[in-house]
Amino acid sequence: MSDIRKQIVELAGGDEDLLFADPPETFDSAIVGVGRRYHDTFVAYDQDKVLANLAESFGADGDPDQDPETDALEWFEYNTVGGWIGEKTAVFVRFLDRQEDRMADENRTVMSVFLEYQRTVMDALAAMREELLEIEHDRAEREHEEVTHES
């Protein structure tokens, strides 16, 4: 039994019947404590950390056609949250402060995409301006040559 699992058993008053999610390398780093309901004690996991761990393992094969975050969420919903093993079934917690952080991250992402788009548009406009100046310069030279040729 890993150190974190031993600590959780101790925190739960020595309850050896706690149900831990497996594999430990995916789930143990996401343990946040124990929960209680009625006469039961159960392991509490950080859902976002579990999903990040799963996405990392799903993305390890490097397949560009796969979306590790989507695969992780689908696997988690079906295989983990979708399973009831009994009163000691683990719980997966989402934290309010992280929701605000996630929204801030999404806002930063939207802003960076907008700024990149704006840079691309500005670069395209600058290139078009240069082309127009060249065309105007060429036209002015042709007119000058025509006037010089006629004289």
N, C-alpha and C positions, 0 to 999 in steps of 0.2 A: 504494500500500500504506500502511495507517495506521501510526502510530508504534508502537502496541503490537505489530502484526504484524511490523514491522521488528525490534523488540527481541526477539521470540520467535525469529525466524530467526537473529539473532546468538547468542542463548542456545543454540540448537540447532547451533551450530558452522557457521552459514552455510548450512544445509540449505534450499535454495529450493523443495524439493519437498514441504514440509509442507502438509498439507491443513487449511484453516481452514473453520470452519462459516460459512455465510452465512444471512441478511444480516448484515454487520458491525455495524450499529446494534443488533441483538439479541444478538449473540454476543461481540463484541470486549470489552465491559466485563466479561465473565465469564471471560476468560482468566486462568489462575493460573500458568501456566508450561509446561514441556515435560516429557514423560515418555519413558522409554526401555524397550524390551523387545528382547531379542536384538540384532539389527542395526538396529533401527528407532528413530526418534525421532518423536514425535507431539505435537500440541498438547493441553494439558490445560485443561479448562474447569470452572468451579464450577457444578455441576448446579443447585443452588438458585438461583443468580443467573440462570442461563439461564431457568429456569422462571418466576422473577419477571418477567424482561423479556418473556417470551412472554405471560404473563398480563396484563401491562400493555398490550401491543399488542392482545391479544384483547378486553380490556375497554374499549378506546378508543372503540368504537362506542356504548357505553352501553346496549346491549340488556339490559333487566332479565330477560329470559327465558333468558339465557346465563349460565353459570358460567365466568368466564375462567380460573380455576385448573384446573378439570377439562378444559376445552378445551385449555389449554396443555400439561397432562400427556399427554393423548391424542395431541396433535400431536407432541410431543417424543418420546414412545415409538415412534410409528410412523415419523415422518419423519427423526428425528435418530439416536436410539439404535438404531433398527431398520435403519439403513443401514450396510452394510460397503462401503467404497470401496477397500479394500486395506490394506496394512501400515501406511500412514501415517494411517489413519482416527483421528480425534480420540477422546479419552477424556473422560468426564464424571465428575467426582469429587464424592463427598459427604463432608463433614467430620464427624467424631465430635462435636466440641464443639458443633456446630450442632444435632445430634440432641438433646443435653441442653437447649439453648436452646429448641428447638421444643417439647419436652415441658414445659418451664417455662411457655412461652407458652400451651400448651393447658390447663395447670392453672390459669393466671390467667384464661383465658377461661371455663372451667367455673365457677370461683369467682365471676366477675363475673355470669354467668348466674344462678347460685344466689342471689347477693345481690339481684339485680334481682327475681327471683321472690319472695324473702323480703319485699322492700319492697312488692311488689304485694299479697301475702297480708296483710301488716300493715296496709296502707292499706284493704283490703277489710274486715278485721276491725274497724278503727276506724270505718269507715262503718256497718257493721252495729251496732256498739255505740251509735253516735249515734242510729240509727233505733230501736233498742230503748229507749233512754232517752226519746226523744220519745213512743213508744207508751206507755211506763209513765207519763210525765208526763201525757199526754192521758187515760189511764185514771184516774189519781188525780184529775184535775180533774173528770172526769165523776162519779166517786163523791162528791167533795166537793159538787158541784152537786146531786146527788140527795139527799144528806143535808141540805143547806141547804134544798132545795125541800120536803122532807118535814117539816121542822120548822116 
